[in-house]
């Protein structure tokens, strides 16, 4: 016989989901934003981007009316990766440079972490160049110099970025002479000259050979990436490629690239020399930021137009390229037979599981 009183029993209320533990407790106390609700200080606006564990929105300071970007990280999505978030915050709060997206404030609630940063309105590197309508070798040198100045500033603070690529280079605004800014510090790390990092991380195509070979790496990996970016800026395609992922990484490990006459015939020898001195397999022989900033190409670059090459690169969103990116990423995952987790906003960026960094 059923329970005749069952219809009179009150509905059972679902248990309240427990609050996620504080991730940035020490950092929040130091910043003075403890027990403060970000929505008391900022109004949230349109969504600017969606990553694997976070959403980036525009926000407005209620007191000043100034616009910023806010990265909203759902703590449920970073279970096991809290150390990575702490590392990112502790890195970017040290950075104050005109060519770097800087952290303004950060807050934490029971559910989310909020990182308020500079707002870059000018768009990604290649999109901005095409909208501008003209682009020369001299313009490329000017942009590369800005990247180098930002990275040199980071290296002087013993910080390595480890994920430099066009998608992580944004213009501050839409003006013709807008500063170029480095962003996305999800893979950045403090390092010392006498120590080596061992995480397999970065973006296939831009990753340095010492990361692939797992021989240990330092700040020199950023200079390799700048070499690849410079190559792409001038000819419209990446220097390293292969029919499959194994061939791609073999090409990187051997620095197997060429300056094809069809694309490089009008590019100066100084530009090629600059790239050659960055795409060096042995990091000890690779130019550092100080040497790169003194290279004559940065001041003597020609006015040769390379806009058509840039347009070709920006249009390469074919199925074949997508397959190559996926297969290359899978190869990077398998290095060392260790688990790989996406910890950067960009889905093409990878790193080994937390706790394996030395």
C-alpha positions in Angstrom: 0.0 0.0 0.0 1.3 3.4 -0.9 2.0 6.2 1.5 -1.4 8.0 1.7 0.4 11.1 3.0 2.9 11.4 0.2 0.9 14.1 -1.5 1.2 16.2 1.6 4.9 16.0 1.9 6.9 19.1 1.0 9.0 19.1 -2.1 12.6 18.3 -1.4 14.8 21.3 -2.2 17.9 20.6 -4.2 21.1 20.9 -2.2 22.8 24.2 -2.8 26.0 23.8 -4.9 29.0 24.4 -2.6 31.0 27.5 -3.4 34.3 26.7 -5.2 37.4 27.3 -3.1 39.2 30.6 -3.5 41.9 30.5 -6.1 43.4 33.9 -5.7 42.9 34.4 -2.0 46.4 35.7 -1.3 46.5 37.8 -4.4 43.1 39.3 -3.7 44.1 40.3 -0.1 47.2 42.0 -1.5 45.2 43.9 -4.1 42.7 45.2 -1.6 39.6 43.8 -3.5 38.7 41.3 -0.8 34.9 41.0 -0.3 34.2 43.4 -3.2 31.7 42.6 -6.0 33.1 43.6 -9.4 29.6 44.5 -10.6 29.6 47.4 -8.1 32.4 49.0 -10.0 31.9 47.8 -13.6 29.0 47.4 -16.1 29.4 44.5 -18.5 28.9 44.9 -22.2 29.2 42.9 -25.3 31.1 39.6 -25.6 34.5 40.0 -27.3 35.5 36.3 -27.3 34.9 32.9 -25.9 37.7 30.5 -24.9 37.9 27.0 -23.6 37.3 28.1 -20.0 36.6 31.8 -20.1 34.5 34.5 -21.7 36.0 38.0 -22.5 33.6 40.9 -22.4 33.8 44.6 -22.7 33.2 46.5 -19.4 32.9 50.1 -18.3 34.2 51.6 -15.1 31.1 53.1 -13.5 33.1 56.0 -11.9 35.3 57.1 -14.8 33.4 55.8 -17.9 36.6 54.2 -19.2 36.3 51.0 -21.2 38.2 47.8 -20.4 38.1 44.1 -21.2 37.2 41.6 -18.5 38.1 37.9 -18.7 35.6 35.9 -16.8 36.9 32.5 -15.8 34.4 29.9 -14.6 36.1 28.1 -11.7 34.3 24.9 -12.4 36.2 24.8 -15.7 39.7 25.1 -14.2 39.5 22.2 -11.7 43.1 21.0 -11.4 44.5 24.0 -13.2 44.3 26.6 -10.4 48.0 26.9 -10.3 48.1 27.9 -13.9 45.6 30.7 -13.2 47.6 31.9 -10.2 50.7 31.9 -12.4 49.0 33.9 -15.2 47.8 36.5 -12.7 51.2 36.8 -10.9 52.8 37.3 -14.3 50.6 39.9 -15.8 50.3 42.0 -12.7 54.0 42.6 -13.0 53.7 44.0 -16.5 53.3 47.7 -17.4 54.4 48.5 -21.0 52.7 50.4 -23.9 53.0 47.3 -26.1 51.5 44.8 -23.6 47.8 44.3 -22.6 48.1 45.1 -18.9 46.1 43.9 -15.9 44.2 46.7 -14.2 42.3 44.8 -11.4 41.1 41.4 -10.5 38.2 40.0 -8.5 36.9 36.6 -7.4 33.4 35.5 -6.5 32.1 32.1 -5.4 31.8 31.1 -9.0 34.1 33.2 -11.2 37.5 34.9 -11.4 37.5 38.3 -13.1 40.6 39.8 -14.8 40.1 43.4 -15.9 42.7 44.4 -18.6 43.4 47.0 -21.2 40.8 47.0 -24.1 42.4 46.5 -27.5 39.9 47.9 -30.1 42.1 47.7 -33.2 41.7 44.0 -34.0 44.1 41.2 -34.7 47.4 41.8 -36.5 46.5 40.7 -40.1 42.9 42.0 -40.0 44.2 45.5 -39.1 46.8 45.4 -41.8 44.3 44.6 -44.5 41.9 47.2 -43.3 44.7 49.8 -43.5 45.0 49.0 -47.3 48.8 49.3 -47.5 51.7 47.4 -46.0 55.4 47.5 -46.7 58.6 45.8 -45.5 59.3 48.9 -43.5 55.9 48.7 -41.8 56.6 45.1 -41.0 59.9 46.1 -39.4 58.1 48.7 -37.3 55.7 46.1 -36.0 58.4 43.5 -35.2 60.3 46.2 -33.3 57.3 46.8 -31.1 56.9 43.1 -30.4 60.6 42.9 -29.5 60.4 45.9 -27.2 57.5 44.2 -25.3 59.2 40.8 -25.1 62.5 42.4 -24.1 60.7 44.1 -21.2 59.3 40.8 -20.2 62.6 39.0 -20.5 64.3 41.6 -18.3 61.8 40.6 -15.7 62.6 36.9 -16.2 59.2 36.3 -17.8 58.8 34.1 -20.9 55.6 34.3 -23.0 55.8 31.0 -24.8 52.8 31.5 -27.1 53.7 34.4 -29.4 51.7 34.3 -32.7 49.6 36.6 -34.8 46.4 35.8 -32.9 48.0 37.1 -29.7 49.0 40.4 -31.2 46.3 43.1 -31.1 46.2 46.8 -32.0 45.2 49.2 -29.3 42.8 51.1 -31.6 41.8 51.6 -35.2 44.2 54.5 -35.9 46.8 54.1 -38.6 49.7 54.5 -36.1 48.1 52.4 -33.3 50.5 50.6 -31.0 50.7 46.8 -31.4 50.1 45.0 -28.1 51.1 41.5 -26.9 48.3 39.6 -25.1 47.3 36.1 -23.7 49.7 35.2 -21.0 48.1 31.8 -20.2 51.4 30.0 -20.9 53.7 32.6 -19.6 56.1 31.7 -16.8 58.7 33.2 -14.5 62.1 31.7 -15.3 65.8 32.2 -14.3 68.7 32.0 -16.7 70.3 29.1 -14.9 67.1 27.0 -14.9 65.1 25.3 -17.7 61.4 24.9 -18.2 60.1 21.5 -19.4 56.5 21.9 -20.3 55.6 21.0 -23.9 53.6 24.1 -24.8 52.9 26.6 -27.5 51.2 26.7 -30.9 52.3 24.3 -33.7 54.0 26.2 -36.4 55.3 28.8 -34.0 56.8 26.5 -31.3 60.6 26.4 -30.9 62.6 23.2 -31.6 63.8 22.9 -28.0 60.2 22.6 -26.8 59.4 19.8 -29.3 62.6 17.9 -28.3 61.9 18.4 -24.6 65.5 19.4 -23.9 64.5 22.2 -21.6 63.8 25.8 -22.7 64.0 29.4 -21.6 63.3 32.9 -22.9 64.9 32.1 -26.3 61.7 30.3 -27.4 60.1 33.7 -27.8 62.8 34.9 -30.3 62.1 31.8 -32.4 58.4 32.7 -32.5 59.2 36.2 -33.5 61.3 34.8 -36.4 58.3 32.8 -37.6 56.0 35.9 -37.2 58.4 38.0 -39.2 58.6 35.4 -42.0 54.8 35.3 -42.2 54.5 39.1 -42.2 56.8 39.3 -45.2 55.7 36.4 -47.4 52.2 35.4 -46.3 52.8 31.8 -45.2 54.7 30.0 -42.4 58.2 28.8 -42.9 57.6 25.2 -41.7 55.1 22.7 -43.1 54.7 19.1 -43.9 52.3 16.6 -45.4 51.7 15.3 -41.8 52.4 16.2 -38.3 55.7 14.2 -38.1 57.1 16.1 -41.1 56.0 19.5 -39.7 57.9 18.9 -36.5 60.9 17.4 -38.3 61.1 20.6 -40.4 61.1 22.7 -37.2 63.7 20.5 -35.5 66.0 20.9 -38.5 65.1 24.6 -39.2 64.2 23.3 -42.7 62.9 26.4 -44.5 63.7 28.4 -47.6 63.2 31.9 -49.1 61.4 31.0 -52.3 62.3 33.5 -55.0 58.6 33.8 -56.1 57.7 35.3 -52.8 61.1 36.7 -51.5 62.6 38.1 -54.7 61.8 41.7 -53.7 62.4 41.3 -50.0 65.7 42.8 -48.7 68.7 40.7 -47.7 68.7 42.4 -44.3 65.2 41.0 -43.7 66.3 37.5 -44.6 69.4 37.9 -42.4 67.2 39.0 -39.5 65.1 35.9 -39.8 68.1 33.6 -40.2 69.5 34.8 -36.9 66.2 34.0 -35.1 65.4 30.7 -36.7 68.5 29.0 -35.2 68.0 25.5 -33.7 70.5 26.0 -30.9 69.0 28.6 -28.6 72.4 29.6 -27.3 73.3 30.8 -30.9 69.9 32.5 -31.5 69.7 36.3 -31.3 68.4 37.6 -28.0 66.1 40.7 -27.8 69.0 43.1 -27.3 70.8 41.9 -30.4 67.6 41.7 -32.4 66.7 45.3 -31.6 70.1 46.4 -32.9 69.8 44.6 -36.2 70.1 46.9 -39.1 66.9 45.7 -40.8 64.7 47.4 -38.1 66.0 50.8 -39.2 66.9 50.2 -42.9 63.9 48.2 -44.1 62.8 48.9 -47.7 59.5 50.4 -48.7 58.6 47.4 -50.8 54.9 46.5 -50.6 54.1 43.1 -49.2 50.3 43.7 -48.8 49.3 41.0 -51.3 51.3 38.4 -49.4 49.5 39.3 -46.2 46.2 39.0 -47.9 47.0 35.5 -49.0 47.9 34.5 -45.4 44.7 36.0 -44.0 42.6 34.1 -46.6 44.1 30.7 -45.7 41.2 29.3 -43.7 40.7 26.1 -45.7 39.8 22.7 -44.6 43.3 21.5 -45.3 44.9 24.1 -43.0 42.4 23.2 -40.3 43.3 19.5 -40.5 47.0 20.3 -40.4 46.5 22.4 -37.2 44.6 19.5 -35.5 47.1 16.9 -36.4 50.1 19.0 -35.4 48.4 19.7 -32.1 47.9 16.0 -31.6 51.5 15.4 -32.2 52.5 18.0 -29.6 50.1 16.3 -27.2 52.0 13.0 -27.5 55.4 14.4 -26.6 56.7 12.5 -23.6 53.5 10.4 -23.4 52.1 12.9 -20.9 48.6 14.4 -20.6 48.2 17.7 -22.4 45.6 20.3 -21.4 44.5 23.4 -23.2 45.2 26.2 -20.8 45.4 29.2 -23.1 42.5 31.1 -24.5 43.5 30.0 -28.0 42.5 26.4 -28.8 45.7 25.8 -30.7 47.9 26.4 -27.6 48.8 23.4 -25.4 50.8 22.6 -22.3 51.5 19.5 -20.2 49.4 18.8 -17.2 49.9 21.2 -14.2 52.7 20.3 -11.8 55.1 19.0 -14.4 56.9 22.3 -14.9 60.4 22.4 -13.5 
